[in-house]
Amino acid sequence: MTLEAGAGTEPPKERREPAPVSRGFITLYVLALLGTYLAVMTPLLVSLAVHLEQIDEARKETNLGLVIGVGTFVNIVAGPVIGRLSDLTTGRWGRRRPWIVAGMPIMVGGMLVIAGAGNAGMVLAGYAIGQVGISCIMTGLLAMLPDQVPEAQRGKVSGFAGFTAQIAGVIGFQAANALDGSPYLMFGVPALLCCVLVLVAVLVLPDPVPEAASAKARRSGFDLREILLGFVFDPRRHPDMGWTWMGRFLMQFSLMFLSTYQLYFLTDHLDYELDEVTGLLALTGGVGLVMTSGGAVLSGLLSDRLGRRKAFVYAAGTLFAAGFLLVATAPSFLQVFLGSQLILLGAGVFGAVDLAIVTDVIPDRDTQAARYMSIFGIASALPQSAAPVVAPLILALGGGENYPLLFTVAAAIAITAGLTVRPIKGVR
């Protein structure tokens, strides 16, 4: 989040409201997001940790942090550029569809490089390539929400879409556990399933180009300044967007402490065997699927009906903090399980309303939706780079395994994240 030149009074927002979307639209859209998150979350939560431990057990923590950090930096750079280019694309195939389709072979290629890697450097290269492809897919899909879903349905659609990352994580644990005998299956199957689900959606769903977007593209063209603007916004002109961005960043930052290091927490701190841990995490995720799904769907529907979003973010921050404190003080897997369930419930509640808030506060929805959605994507992606860098510093305070302190810090961050919605004026 950086400053644009020429900050001043906030310009009027574009108020074009799309027509209501059908159940078929919602179903295909959510399935496409599920497939994409499956390709994202399976390596992030399980496959990379397992593969890197098999390659070099002594340097697994350092290599995992490096691979995720550098790969996510690629995603942070690629997302806004692709988003801005997508906003300026006005061909017969639409604005979002060409970039989504182009991302599929890039993503699959990156996953295959990881699977065939014999050292951490090749894993890093493959992950970076894969992130470019995923950025193309995710940027286009997320821009379709403000493009085509009206405000009255955003809580509902966001509720279904918001928990797809959690469901993907659960499925990813199960898939990685079943396919861990073959790196090509472990990395390739989620990527190919993503391509199938996304391709069906983009071939069936519409991709309209508003006249305002066509006019802006004719005026701007693909000049460098327009592309670079994809990285920046001025929180003084758009304070609601600034607070929303910060809340998402902090919530994801706290969550990354657990999702990145939970496997090592169980093996190194609680002394469980690796083979046992994958099964325990699959159990946690399976039960958590019910918690996340129920929290997301109910919160999304209620937020639309009540016309309120902030209360659900407060609740999510509280659930996150309580769960992290349980994990921090856990003497065994049982308490880790209970704390994880509270965190997964909070993730569902937050995911249900976060995306709705984002689409409510972005300006210039007709002409710059992908740009601003990509900037919010940085708030989701940046913690993936920052958490693996910060977490070892916290762990080092206790000789390298101070996990109770790590998760206590995560609880404090989650509470702070919940409070960031309080100054937002454009959302109740």
N, C-alpha and C positions, 0 to 999 in steps of 0.2 A: 504494500500500500504506500504509494508515493504521491507527490504533488504534481498537478498539472500547472503549466504556465497560465497566467491570466486568470487566476481565481477571482471570483466575484460573487454576485448574487446568484443563487441557484436558479437555473432556467426552468421554465415550466416542463413538467413531465409529459411524455406522450401518453395519451389516455385511450388509445384504441383498445377496445375489448374484443377478444376473439369470441366466436360462437361457442356454445357448450360442446364438449367432446363426448363421444359415445363410449359405451363400455368396451367395445372392440378396440377403440383407440387406446384406452387406458390399459387394457390387457396386453396388447402388443408393445406398448411403450414400456411398461413395467418389466416385461420379460426381456426386452432388449437391455434395459439397465441391469437386470439380474445377471444376464450373460456377461456383460462388461465388467461388473464388479467381481464376478467369479474369476475372470482372467486377471483382475487386479489383486484380489485378496488372497487367493490360494498361494501364489509365490510369497506375498508379503508376510503372511501369518505363519506359513508352514514350510512350503517347498524350498525356499531359499535357505532357511535355517538348517534344514535337514541336508540339503545338497552341499552347503558350505562346510558343515561338520564332517561329511564324508570326504571332502576334498582336503581339508586341513583343520583337524580338530583343535590343534593348539591355538590357532588364530581365528577361531570361528566368530567370537564376539566382534573383534576389530573388522574382519572381512564383511560381516553382516552389516555393520554400521556404515562402512565405506560404500558397499554396493547399493544399499537403500538410499543413502545420502546423495551420492552422485546421480543415481538413476532418477531420483525425485527432483533433483535440480534440473535435469533435462526436461522433465514434465512441467516444471514451473516456467521454464523459458518457452517451451513449445506451445503450451496451452493458450496464452494470450495472443501469440502470433497467429495461430490457427484460428482462434476466435475472431480476430479482426479480419483476417482474410475471408472467413466464412460470411461475416456481415457484408463484405463487399462483393460477394459472389452472387450473381443474378442470372445465371444461365437457365436453360430449359429444364435442367435436372434439379433446380432449386438451389437454396443456399447451404443447407446442412448435408444433404445426401452425398454430394461428391466427396467431401472430406471424410465422412464416415466410412464410405466404401474404400477409399484410398488407404485408410488406417489399418484395415484388416490384414492384408499381406505383410505389412511392416510389423505388426504386433506378432503374428505367427512366426515370422522370421527371427525376431528377437528371442522368443521362447525356445526355438529350436537351437539357437546358439548357446543359450544357457544350458539346455539339456546335454549338449555334446561337450561342454566345457570341462577341461581337466585341471583348471586353476582359477583362482579368484578373479584374475584380470579378465579372462574370457567371460566369466559370469557377469562381471560389471558391464562389459561391452554389450552383451546380449540384453541385459536389463535396460540399458540406456536406449538401445534400438527399440525394444518393446514399448518403452514409455512414449516414444514419439507416436507409434501407432495407436496406443491407448488414448493419447491426447486428442488425436483426430476423431476417434470414435466418441469419447466422452464429451468433448466440447460440443459436437453437433447434437448429441442426444439431449444434453442439459439445456441447450438453447431452445429446443422445441417446446419446453415448458412455458416460458413467457411468450413464445411465438404463438402458441395455439391453445393454451388452457386459460379460461377466464378466471377472474379473481374468486368467484363463488365456488369454483371447483378446485382451487389450488391446494387447500388443506387436505382434501380427499386424495388427490393425485399425489401430493407430496407425502402423505401418510403411507400410501402403497410404495412409492418410489424410495422413500427415506429408509425403509428397513431392508431394502434389497441388498445393501452392503453387508448387513449383519447376516442375512440368510446366506449370502454368498460365502461369508466366512465359515458358517456352519457346514455348508456343502463342501467347501474347500478342505476343511479338516477331515471330513469323511473320505473325500476323494484322494487326498494325499496319503491317508492311512492305507487305503486300498491299493494305491498305485505306486507306493514308495519303492518297489522293486525295480522300477524303470524310470529314469529321469525323463525320457521322451514322453512317456505316458503322463507323468506327474505334471509336466509343464505344458505338454501339447494338448491334452484332452480339454482342460478348461479354456484354452485359447480357441480351439476349433468349435466348441459348444457356443462360445461367445459369438463367433462369426455367423453360425447358423441362426441364432436368435436375433441378432442385430440385422442381418440381411433380410430376413422375413419382414421385420418391422419397417425398414427403410424402403422396401419395395412396395409395401402396401399403404403406409401412412402418407398423407399429403405433406408437401414441403413448399408452402406458398411464399412468394416474394412480394411483400407490400410495396406499393408504389413509392412510398417515402424512402424505402431502402434502395429501390432502383434509382431514384433521383439522386440520392446521396452517393451511390456508387459511380454514377455518371459524372458527378462533380469532383469526387475525390480521386477515383482511380486507385491503382495499387501503388501509391507512393510510399516512400519509407516513413515519412512522418506519421501517416495514418496507421501504419503497422505498429510503429513504436508506441503510439498512443494506447495500444492494447494493454500495455503494462501498467498504466497509471490512472489514478483518479484523485481528486482533491477532497479529502474528508471535511474540509471547511465548507465547501459548496454542497456536499452530500453527506451531512453528518449521520443520518440514519444508516446509510450504506457503510460508513466507517465503523460505527458501533456493531453493526451486524457482522461485518468482516472480522472484527476483533473477537466477538463471541464465538464464531465458528472456529477460528484459529485456536483459541484457548481450549475449547472443548475437545477438539481433535488432538491437540498437543497432549492433554492429560490421558486420553484414551490410548495414544501411541505408546506410552510408558508400559501399559499392561500388554497390549497386543504384540509389541515387538519383543518383550522380555519375559513373557509368561512361561514360555517353554524353558528358558534357562533358570527362571525362578524356581520352578518345580524340580529341575534336575540338580542345580547347584546349591540352592538354599534349603530345599526340603528333601533332597537326596532321593528322588524318584529316578528310576531307570528311564532312558529315552524311549524304549519300546512301550513302557507302561504309560508314559506321559502323553504320547499321541492318542492313546485310547481314552485317557482321562479328559483331555481337551476336546475330543470328539463328543464325549458325554456332556461336557459343559456346554458346548455349542448346540447340541441337539435339544437340550432342555431350554437353553437360552433362546432358541428359535421361537418357542411359544411365548416367552416373555417379550422378546423384541417385537414380534409380529403383533401380539395383542396390544402392547403399548403404542406402537406406531399407528395401527389402524384406528383404534379407539381415539387416540389423541388427534389424529387428522380429521376424523369425522366431527368430534366435539369442537375442535377449534373453528371449523367452518360454521357449525350450528350456533356457537356462542359468539362468533365474530371476534374471538380473542386468541392471541398467540403467546403473549408474554408469560402468562401463568404456567404454561407448559414448559417453557425454558427454565423458569425458576425450579419447577419440580424436577426437571432433568438434572440440573446442577446438584440438587440435594441428593438425588439417588446415586449419582456418580460419586459424590464425596463419601457417602455412607458405605458404598461398596468398596471403594479404595481403602478406607480405614479398616474394614474387615479383612481385606487381603493383606494389608500391611502387618496386621497382628496375628496372622494365621499360623497355627502350629502344625496344620495338616491340610490335606487336600479338601476336606469337608468344608472348612471355613473359606478357603479360596473359592470353592464352588458357590457358596452362598453369596459372597461378595461379588463374584462375577455375574451372578444372576441380577443383582441390583444394578450393576453397571450396564448390562445388556438391556434391562428394562428402561433405564435412563436413556440409552442410545436410541431405542425405539421412539420414546417420547420426543426427544430432541430432533431426531431425523424427520419426524412427522411434520413439525412446524418450521424447522430451519429453512427448508427449501421454499416453503410458502412465504416466509418473511423475506427471503432473498428476492424472490420474484416481485414482491410487493414494493420493495424499496429501490430497485434499480431504475435509473432514469433512461429516457430515450429507448423505450422498449422496442419500437418498430425497427429502428436503424442500428442499434448497438447492443442487442440482447446478448449475443455470443461474447462480445467484448467484456461486458460486465459479469456475465456468468463465469467466464474464464478467470477474471480477477478474483471472484469468490472461490474458484477452483484452487487458486494459490493458497487460500486460507485452509483448504483441506490438505493440499499436497505439502506445503512447507513444513508442517509438523513431522512428516515422514523423514525429512532431512534433519530437522532440528532436534527431535527427541533422541535419535541414536547418538547425537553429539553431546547433548546435555546429560542424558542418563548415565553414561560412564563416569562423568565428573561427580555426580551425586553418589553413585555406587562406590567410588573410590574413597569417599569420606569414611567408609567403614571397612577399608581394606579390600575393596573390590566387590563386596557382596552385601552392601547395606540396602537391601530391598525394602525393609520397613520404612526407611527414610524416603526412598524413591516413590513409594505409593502414598505416603503422607503428603509429599509435595504435590503429587497428582490430585489428591483430594482438595488441597487449597486452590489449585489452578481451576478445578471444575467449579468450585463455588464462585470464584471470580468470573468465570465464563457465564454463569447463570445470571449474574448481576449486570452484564453489559447491555441487556435489552431494556433496562430501566430508562435510559435517556432517549430511547427511540420514540419519536413523536408521530411517525406515520403508521404505527402499528399499535393496536390495543393489547 
